[in-house]
């Protein structure tokens, strides 16, 4: 099979490798595609604690495809079934997943990309946020995750304020029906705009989806007393500072909405399938940049630089 290998920072090579073997409780997947996750950028950029080359197919963890072979103990799927799955080596023509880390895709999704891991992540964050129709919700950061959350929050009937640095992201948020779109400028500017929008009441729930210090700072200012601050962004580039005195004074609940248990991820993927089938979310317009495997370096570059109009890059076979 052909697989992508990150041989050094910023450089993928295509190499030939044996088609992987499977254990009794595993399935082999003929990969249709795999999303590129922003959490993989540090490995692509290079850090002193990483070693290269990385394993063939890594760090592809947003794969979907068709079951090619099943182990002797596998009973839930058969060859030919189309699935989303959790694995780590999906930048390759074939990958392997354990039976408990796969979800069968319904026929109605035939031919459609389905990067299960990030879609499931959005559903899990939404579930942890406990949104009701009476909430005023600010979503800070309208990338792929934030745009999905805009749709999910709207589905509950809550008031949604989208906050983003990128003008086109705010336009996408408007297309998904948010009530207000606010540029992510200086913290005091955002806080002033949100205060005006909410008549000084601020937001009962704030979902921070930037993964940056600036996102945390804005969230701290615009969350209401007794409100909920949901950490949805992946903070991976160093320590963060928080105004704990303000958190104390406001008496807010701070919820880290990242799930790590595989069973929670699988539940999120199942819920994402239902949400797409029932048209609660429509991720298709968010797959803005599509690349073949031999263009994987271009895909990572686009994910890193986020050119105008960028929301999500997929590698497709």
N, C-alpha and C positions, 0 to 999 in steps of 0.2 A: 504494500500500500504506500501511498504518498502521505507524508506527514510534515508539518512545519516544526522546525527546531530553532528556538531562540539561542543562537550560538554565542552571542555577546550583546551588550546593551544596544538596543535599536536595530538589531540585525537578525532577521529570520532567514534560515536556509530551508529549502525543500529537500527532503531526503527520502529514500526508500527504506522501508522497515517491514519486518514480517507482520502479517495480519495477526492480531493478538489472540491468544488462546483464552478459554474461559473455564472457570470452576463450575461445580455442580449448581451453585446458587446464583450464577451470573448469566447475563445475556450479552451477546456481541451486537453492536449497533452499526449499521451502515449510516454514517452521519450525513444528514442533509445540510446542516448548517450549525453555526455556533456564534452567539453574540460576542462582542468585545466589551469587557467590563472595565470601567474606569479604575476599579481596585487593582487591576493588573498593570497599570501604568508604571508604578515604581519598579517592578521587575523588568519591564521593557526599557525604562530609562536607565536602570542600573543603580544599585546601592552597594556599599562596601560589604554588606553581610550576605549578598547573593553570590552564588557560584554558577558558572556557565561552562558548557551548555546545559540548559534545563532538559527535563525529560521530553521526549518527542510528544507533540500534541499539547503540551502545557503552554500557558495556563488556561486553556479552553475549558470553561466550566458552565457554559450556557447552551449546551447542545440539544439538538432534537434530531430524529431520524427514524429509520425503519429497522426492526429487529431482524438480524441476519442469522443468528443461531442462539439456541437456549441450552443451558445446562440441564443435566438429568433431573434435578430436583425442582426446576422452575415449572410452575403450573399456571401462573397468572397471565402469561403472554405466550405468543407463538411467533414463529418466523413470519414476517410480512406485516405484523402489527406496527403501527406508527406510534412513536412514543416521544415524550420529553423525559429527560433523565438528569441525574446528578452524577457528575464525574469530573475529572480534572484534565483530560487529554483529548479534547474534542476538536483541536485543530489538526485533524487527521481524517482519513477516509473511513476508518473504523475506530470505535472506542468500546470500552467494556464498562458495564454498570451492574451493581448488585440488584437482585430482584426487588428488594425493598426500597430502591431508589429510582424507580421508574413509574411513569404514569402514562396510560394509554390515551391517545388523542382520538376524539370522536371523528366520524367520517365528515361531519360538517366543516371540520378544519383541514380537510385534505388539500394539499398544495400550498397551505399557508405556513409561513415561518412561525415557530413557537419556541422562543428561548425561555424555557420554563423557569429557570432559576431567578432571573430578575422580575419576571411577572409574578411569581410566587412571593418574592420579597416585598413587592408593592402591596399584595393582598395581606401579608402578615403585618406590615406596618399599619395599614388601614385598620385591621382588626384590633391592634394594640392601642390605637388612638381613641377608640370608643366614641366615635362621632355620632351626634344626634342632630335632628332637624333644627334644634334650638341653638346650636353652636354657631359662633363666628370663628371661622378657621382661616388662619394665614398659612400659606405654603411658601416657604422661602427656598428658592431654587427650583426652576422649572426646566430641568433636563428630562430625560426619559422617565425617571422615577417620579419626579414632581408632576409631570404631565399626567401620568396615570393616576396619581393621588388627587389631582384636580377633578378628574372624572369620577373617581370613587366618592369623594366628599360631596360632589354635586348630586350624586345618586341618592344621598341621604336627605337632600333638601336643605342642607346647611348653607349659610352664606360663606362664600369663598373669596379670599383676597390672595391673588397670586403676586409674588414678589420675585423679580429676576433682573440680573444685569443685562441680559440680552433682549433687545427689542423684539426680535422675531419669536423668542420664547413666550413673551407676553402676548403676542398675537395668537400663538397656538393655544395658550391658556384661554384667551377670549373665545376662540373657536370651540373650546370645550365647555363654554358656558359659565366661566367664573364671573363673579359680580363686579370685582374691581381688579385692576392690574396696576401695580406700583413698581417703578424702577428701583432696583437695589442700589441706591446711591449711598451717601453717608448715613450712618446709623440714625442721627438726629432727624435727617430728612425723612427717612422711612417712618420713624416713630411719629413724626408730625403728621404725615399723610394718613397713617393708620388711625391715629387719634381723631383726626377730622372725619374719616369715613365712619368710624364707630361712635361718634358723638362723645368721645372721651372714655368709652367703656373698654377699649382695647379688645383683645381676642381671647375667647375662652379656651381655644386650642391653637397652638402654633406648632407646625411641623417643619423642622429644620432639615432641609435636604441638600445642603451645599457641601457639607463636610469641611467647612472652613471656620476660622475664628470669627470672621465677619458675620457669618450666618448665626453663630451662637450669640454674638453681641446684639444683633437685631432682634433675635428671638427673645432675649432677656428683656428688652425694652418694650416689646409690643404684646407680651403675654399679660393677661389680666390677673388681678388678685384672685387667688384660688384656682387659676387656670392650669392647663396641662401643656408642658413643653415636651414635644416628641422629638427625640434625636433619631432621625432617619438617615442623615448623611454619614458617610464612612470616613471617620477622622483618622487618617493614617500617616500624616506628615509631621508628627511631633505633638508636643504637649499643648493643652488648651488652658486658657485662663477664663474663669467665670466670675461674675459679680455675685458672690455667694450671699453677701448682705442683702442685695436686691431680691435674690431667690428666697431668702429667709423672710424678708419683709412681705413679699407678695404671697408667701405660703403656697407656692406652686408645686404640682407634681411633675417630676422629671422622669420621663420614660425612655429608656434605651430600647428602641424597637427592632434592633437587629436580632434575628433568630439564628442559632447555630445548630440546633438539634436537627438531624436529617428528617425526622418524622414531621417536624414543624414546616420544614421546607416543602416536603411532599404534600402536606395539607394545603399550603399556600398555592402550590401548582394546581391542585385539584380545584381550589376556589377560583383561581385565575381562569381555568378552562370554562367553568360555569359563567364567570363574568363576561368572557368574550362571547360565548355562545348566546348568552342572554342580552348582549349588546349594552351591558353596563359600562364596559370599557372597550375602546377601539384602538389597539396599539399599532395597527397597520400603518397609519400615516407617520408614525414615529420612527419607523425603520427607514431613515432618510439616506443612509449610505450603505451600499452593498458591494462586496468585493469577493473575488474568487480567492482560493487558497494562495495562489502565487502573488496575490496583491495584499497579503496580510500586513506587511509593513506599512502600506498606504492606509490600511484600516486603523492601525494603531496611531499613526501620525494624525489622522483625522480626529480620532478620539481624544488625542492630546491637545490639538490646536483648536478644535471645535469651530470649523469654518462656518460662515453665515449659513443658517438653515440646518445645521447639524443637530440631531437628537440622539440617534443610535446607529452604530455600525454593526453589520452582520457579515460574517464569512459564510458564503454559500457554495455548495458543491454542485 
